[in-house]
Amino acid sequence: MKSIGFLPLRKGSKGIPGKNKKKLLGRPLFCWVLGEAIASTLDSIYVYTDDDDIISFCKREYHWTDKVQTVKRSEASATDTASTEMGMQEFVKGLDASFDILCLLQATSPFTTAIYINACIDKVSNDENYDSALTVVNTHRFTWNADGTPKNYDVFNRPRRQDFDGLLIENGACYVTTSKAFRKSGNRISGNIATVQMPEDSLTEIDTLTDWKIVEELLASRLKTNKGASRISHLILDVDGVFTDGCIYYGSEGELMKKFDMRDGMGLEIIRQHNVEVMVMTSEDSQIVASRMKKLKIKDVFLGVKDKYSLLSRIATDRGISFSEMAYIGDDVNDLANICAVGWSLTPANATMPIKNHADIILQNNSAEGAIREACDFIFKYNNRYE
């Protein structure tokens, strides 16, 4: 059965201006869901948006997969008053390709993972009893009516948490429906509906800046919780503010020079001799950087990367390694997700405070002043325990 994902994104947002593109833990908000959708069993994911910047971003950042498609949505379906169902109906009506399963995903639910997307799809595709499915959270909260009467418990016989089944609450993350059911009802879910439970923290959706701060801390905690101890087999480095001092020298013809530290190159050579692969990823697309990495004989150099976590995940999948086998050195907010996720994260002494707050190790040396060499010495000593 062919399953397609539908990710609607509006350019306008009154609560948090530019919300979908705003960086959450260093990544544009919508990338958290899109990355998981790519990793799921969905055959294609359609990003449906009126934002040309998002369309360009997707074409540039996700060129490596044929799963991601972008479709320009109409102005009428992108207003504050337009419903999600209106966008879905408009999209399906204009879609040339056929499909069996339609999966609605929402960028404001960044806790969505491929596991739960697949679970919803499986409920519908593998069980003839269900026409649609949605994600929910089981919460053990007591609810009340406006007239002061309890909805779900007896005030004179308050149940203990372990004896209370709780309530299933829609968390707005993932909705799956068959093509037949959607064409008949025009709704995201209809017919016989199945539920898939997600963790309770996924109940927090992003509607306000307060929600944003809460979700960012929860995401960072989730990534850190998954850290494991393993021999470091890969070292991944940012460039500006890590290899260099963060300064760029410009002339009339553009970028002229960057400052590098020779000791860093020696440190990288030493750990490569001890079977640690070195990789570089940077958001800049600099010929100076390309030339320096060629001089250092670093083959895996990724330039112009805006979604670094997506690339890191792809590297892990393609090479069959876990995040626990990786060390990462970064210095600014676009490195945050990677800093939180890898087995060991390190940052120069002159890095930005958000990175220092999350890195495992704050190095004693500044960038372009031996920070990378110091990190290499740590990795060499750390790996000795696995020899």
N, C-alpha and C positions, 0 to 999 in steps of 0.2 A: 504494500500500500504506500502510495506517495504522500508524504507529509511535508507541509510547508509552514514556516514560521512567519508571523506578521508582527512587526515592531513599529507602531505608530509614534512619530515624534513631531511635535509642533515647534515652530520657531519662536512663537510668542509664549511667554510665561510671566504672569503677573506676580505670583508669590515669590519666586526666585528667578529673576531675569536670566535668560540664557541657560536655564537649568539643565537641559539635556547635554549641553557642551561643557558645563562647569566641571572642573576636575574634582573628583571624589577619590581621595587617597592617590592622587597623581594621575588618574585616568578620567577621561570624559565619562560622565555618568552612564550614558547609554552603552558604553563599551563593556560594562560589567555583565549586562544581560546578553549582549550580542556575542561576546566571547564564549559564554556558556552555550548559547544556541548553536554556534559553530561546532562545539565539542559534542553536541547531542546527536541523536539519530535523525534529526530533521534533514530532509533532502535539500531544502533551500530555505533561506531566510530573506524576507523582503523588508527592507527599511523604507518605511512609507513616510515621507517628510516633505515639508515646504521649505526646508532650510538648505540652500545650495552649499553652504559650508560643510554640512554633515554629509551631503552627497559626495563632495570632493574628498572629504576625509576618508569615507568608506572605500572609495575607489583607490585611494593611495595606500591606505593602511592594510586593507584586506585583499590586495591583489593576488595573494598567494593561495586563496581558496576560491573555488567556483561556487560556493554555497551562498555567498552574500550578493544580493541584488538590491539596487536602489530604484525607487519609483517616486516620482514627483506627485505629491498629493495636491488636490485643488484647494483654493483659498476657502471655499465654502466649508470643507471638511476640517479646516485647521483653525476655525474660530473658537473663542472661549465657550460658546454655546453649543457647538457641534458635539454630538455624542461619539463615542468610540465605535459604536455599531454603525453609525453613518459612514465612518471611514472604512470599516470592514466591508460594508456593502458596496461602496464605491470601488474599493480595491478589487474585490472578487468580480464585479461586473466588467472591469477593464482588463482583467487578467486573461492572457491568451492560453496559458498552460492549464492543464487539468490537474486536479488533486483529489485525494481521498480524505485527508486529515488537515484541518486548519488549526494552528496553534497561535493564540494571541499572547504576546509577551509585553510587559510594561517596564519601561526604563526606571520608573520610580520604585521598583522592587529589586535592588541590586543583590539581594541574598539568593536570588534564583540561581540554581545550578543545573547542569546537564542531567544530574540524577533525577531531579523532580520533573524536568521537562520530559524525560524518557518515561518516567512512571505514569504521567498523565496520558502520553501517547499510547502506552501499553494497555492502559485501562480501556481505551476506546477501540484500539485496533485488534486486541486479542480477546476481548470479551463481548460477545454479541448482545449482552444485556444492557450495554451502555452506549448512549449516543454522544455523550460529552463528559468532560471531567474538569475539575478545577482544584487548585491548591487551597488548603485551609490550615489554620492553626488551632490546636486544642488548648483552650485557655480555661483555667480553673478560677474564673471570676464569677462573683454573684451579681446578677443583673436585677434591675428594678423597673417597675412601671412608674410613670409620672404621677400616678395617684398615691404613691407610697406603699404599694404592695409588691412583694418579691415575685420575680418571674420564675426562678429556677431552684428555689430551696425554701425550706420551712425555717423561719427565724427562731422557732423554739426547738429546732432539732438540726442545728448547724452541722453539716457533715464535715469530717476530716478530709483534707486534700486527697489522701490516698483512697478514700471511699467515695470520692466525687468524680463522676464521669467527665464533668466539665462541659464546655460548649465548643462547637466547631465554628470558627469565624473565618470568613473569606479574607485572604491576605492580599488579593489583587496581583499576584505574581504571574500565574499561568492558567490559561483557559484553553481547552482543546475540544473540538467538535468535529463530527463527520461533515463532509461536504453536503450530503443529503439533508442532514438536520439543519445546517446553517441556511441552505437555500430555501428550506421550508419556513423557518422561523425568522431568519434575518437577525438572530441573536447569537451572542458568543457562546452560550450554553442553552440547551433545550433537550426535551425528551427525557430519557432516563439518565440521571447525572451521577457520576462517581466522584469521590473525594480522595485527594492525596494530601497527607499531612506533612507539613514542613515545620522546622523548629520555631519555637515561640518568638524568638527575636526577629523573625521575618515578618512579623505583624507590623513592624514599623515601616511605614511608607514615607517618602520624602515630599512633603507639602510646604514646609517652612524651614527657615535656616536652623531652627532648633532641632528639627528632625534630621537635618543634614549632619550636624555635629554628632548627634547620637549614632547615626548609621555609620559615619566614618570611624568612630571609635569601635563599634561592634565589628565592622569589617576587618579592621586592623587586628583586633583580638582573635577573630576567627582564623586569619592567616597565620598568626603567631602560634596559636594552639596546635596547628598542623605541622609545626616544625619538628624535625627529627634529627637524631645524631647519626652521622655517617661520614665516611671519608670524603673529603672534598675532591671531586674529579674535574670540576669546571669553575673557573673564575671569570665572572662577567663584570666589565667595568664601563662606567660612563666616561665621558671625555672631559668636557669643560667643567672645571671645578674639581676634577679628579686627576687626570693627566696634567691638565693645565691649571694656572692660577685663577681661571675664570675670566681673565681679561682677553679682549680681542683688539688687536691693533689694526686700524683701518687707514687706508690711503685713498686717493682719488679713484683708484681702480678696484676698490673693494678690500677684502680681507688680506692683510699683509703678512702677519706673523702671529704665532702663539708660543708661549713659554712651556717647555717640557724639561723634566729632570732626568739626567742620564742614569741615575741610580735606580729609577723605577724600571727602566729597560733591563738592567742587570737582574733585578729581582724577578721579573717575569721570565727571563731566560732560565733562571735557576729552577723555578717551580715547574716549568715545562719539561725540564730534564728529569723531573720527578713525577711525570705522567699527570700533570694538571693542565688541562686544555684552557687556553686563554681566549676570551671572546670580548668584543667591544660593541656596545650599542649606544648611539647618541641621537638626540633629536635634531642635531645640526647636520647639514650636508656640506662638509668642508673638504676641499682638495688638500689643504694642509694636513688635516687629520688623516686622510687617506694615504698621503705620502709618508707620514710618520709611522703609521701602522705597517705599511709595506716595509719600511726600514727595520721595524721591530720583528718582522716576519710573522705577524699575526694575520692569519688567513680569514678568520670569521669576523668581519667588520660590517656592522649594520649601521648605515647612515640614514638620517632623516626619519627616525622612528619616533612617532608621537605616542603610540600606545605600547609602552615597553613591557608591560605585564603580559599582553597578548603574545608578543614575540617570545618572551621567556617561556610561556606555557607551550608554545609551538616547538621550541627547542627541546624542552623536556620530553614532549611526545615523540618527536621525530627521532631523538637519540636514545629513547628508552631509559631516561634517567629521571630521578625524582628531584624535587626542589631541595631536599636534604643534602644532596650531593653537590649543591651549588653554593658558591660564595659570591657576594655582590658588593661592589663599591659604588656608592652614589653620593650626591651632595645636595640635591634639591628636591622639591615636591614631586616632580615628575618621576622620581625614583621610588616614591613611597611604597607602592604596592610590592615592588620587587624586594625592597628592604625588609618588609614585613614577612615575606613569603619564604625566602631562601633559608638554607640551613645555618649559614653565618652571614650576617650583614655588617659591613664596616663603612665608616665615613671619615673623611679628613677632619682635622681639628677645626678648620675654618668653614665647615659645612653649615647649612642653614639649620636653625633650631628645630623645625619640624622633623628633619631627618635625624638629628641628634636624639630627639625624644623617642625614636623608634629603633634606631640601630643597635645591634648587639654590642658593637665595639666602636668607641670614638677614638680614633688614632691620635697619637701625640703630635704627629707632624702635619703640617698644612699640605694642601694640594700643590703639586709642582715643587715640593720641597721634601720629597722622600716618603710621602704617605703611602704610595703604592708599594714601595720597597718594604716598608714596615708591615703592611698587610701580607705581603708575600712571605716574610719571615714568620709571621703568625701561622699562616696556612701550612708552611713547611713543618713547623713544630707540632701543630695540631695533628697533621696526618701521620706523624711518627707513631701515634698510638694504634694505628691500624696496620702498621708494617709487621 
